[in-house]
């Protein structure tokens, strides 16, 4: 039995992995997939890949592209979620601000530098026509840190996946003033170069298992109720999320990779646009 370390956020997107692990689908291939939840998100997971603390990561596309561009010895092996991520833009529920435009001069609460919440703040600011060079950040580590910051009067705004934060909007912790979708497929599967150099033969088996689960995921009986119960979501919210979410089974397209790099380059977040072989495992 070969052990493979894998990390991902503790969110509903990753339920196919957990179902496959619980069903013993990887063990049937001689693979013990050792999953670790990383609530801090993409910035932390990119660091774990770089430091050799994990073999695989289910990670945001823009985050891993930036990290690899800056020297992270890792590769994208496949798209995991092919649809965009809907980033909710949140403030404290008792704030007098009511629109994205009201946030122009405010700090952004982010999990860490290089995270999705960090990079998407730039995308949102660019979409709004703001000066992206004047953005200021407050590092809050994770969703719990965001709750503490915003409710204690920081006056920051916080971007996080729309449906993950929906219960906090419903219970009056946050107010959502808008959404910002990613302009590309949101999650990819990334692997450290060391893992690809020493255990690349395991990759096709892992991908075949997870691709079987994701291609059939929406057809699982009562999957909406399972998701709602496991992730403490309202059934109607999960049903809306499911209708807008598609999983991928192919490598990231070169045109998409170039588009991600171009957007990051335009925002001065990477120094150059690099060739596809820098990022993509073949």
Secondary structure, DSSP 4 states (H G I P E B T S, - for coil): -EEEEEEE-SSGGGHHHHHHHHTTTTGGGTEEEEEEE-TT-HHHHHHHHHTTS-SEEEEEHHHHHHHHHTT--EEEEEEEE-SPPEEEEEEETT-S--SGGGGTTS-EEESSTTSHHHHHHHHHHHHHT--GGG--EEE--SHHHHHHHHHTT---EEEEETTTTHHHHHTTSEEEEEEEE-SS--EEEEEEHHHHHHHHHHHHHHHHHHHHHHHHGGGSTTHHHHHHHHTT--HHHHHHHHHH--B--SPPPHHHHHHHHHHHHHTTSSS----GGGTB--
